[in-house]
Amino acid sequence: MRRLIAFALALMLSGSAVQAGAWARPAGEVFLSFSTNREASVEALQSGMDAMARHDAAYLEVGLGHRLTFSAELGRGRYTSDAMAILRYTLTDPGARLQAAVDLGAGQRSVEGQEDSTLARLGLSLGYGYGITPPDWMPLNLQGGWIALDASAIRDTTTAENRWKVETTFGLSISDRSRAMLQIVAEEWPGRDAAFTLNPSFVFQIHEGSFVEVGLRAVRAEDVQFGFELGFWRQF
């Protein structure tokens, strides 16, 4: 179970929708990730890869001890960039199967041609890890999985607008070195309809503490868009 929880900590940090998860990172442990995703409508995809919108993200997480975890995230799109620092406190005992955490954050968002905005974040995270004992005839070495729910509200103190986001992650250990994930994200930006993202992905451990992720994306907002996601994680 400890190994599974370590993977859960690492793998819940994928893509442009970075989430820390409810599990507290051990004191002194450092996690670093880089990811990129691209997506476009079916009509735009017919024009080639140059028509795809791109978003890159970097994420740093450090365990402070006493159930405290500090994280910092950077994101950049074609016309926007944002940065956020977050302090998370895990409410539950580290050995509990069901985990709960709250977080507070502050950051800044820049949009080309507009004044920079100051951001404030409030978040709640829940996580549950479970084990699996597969039958003898099954060829896979299933170890278990996890379910995570992350909800956050971000207040733009410059424009007095709010952004809401809820992300659910289902994870499953396929073997000692590989994991499968399915993320479902719902979010609402000011002045826009709610957007929904479906993000299945596969994660493979390439070295002790190092992971590579490959995934697909389907986004339903004003139109339907499809794309892919690539990521690299390193745990120290």
HELIX and SHEET records of a PDB file:
HELIX    1   1 ARG A    2  LEU A   11  1                                  10    
HELIX    2   2 VAL A   42  LEU A   45  1                                   4    
HELIX    3   3 MET A   49  ALA A   51  5                                   3    
SHEET    1   A13 VAL A  30  SER A  41  0                                        
SHEET    2   A13 ALA A  53  GLY A  65 -1                                        
SHEET    3   A13 LEU A  68  ARG A  76 -1                                        
SHEET    4   A13 THR A  80  THR A  90 -1                                        
SHEET    5   A13 LEU A  98  VAL A 111 -1                                        
SHEET    6   A13 SER A 117  GLY A 131 -1                                        
SHEET    7   A13 GLY A 144  ASP A 156 -1                                        
SHEET    8   A13 GLU A 161  SER A 173 -1                                        
SHEET    9   A13 SER A 178  GLU A 188 -1                                        
SHEET   10   A13 ALA A 195  HIS A 207 -1                                        
SHEET   11   A13 SER A 210  ARG A 220 -1                                        
SHEET   12   A13 VAL A 224  GLN A 235 -1                                        
SHEET   13   A13 VAL A  30  SER A  41 -1                                        
END                                                                             
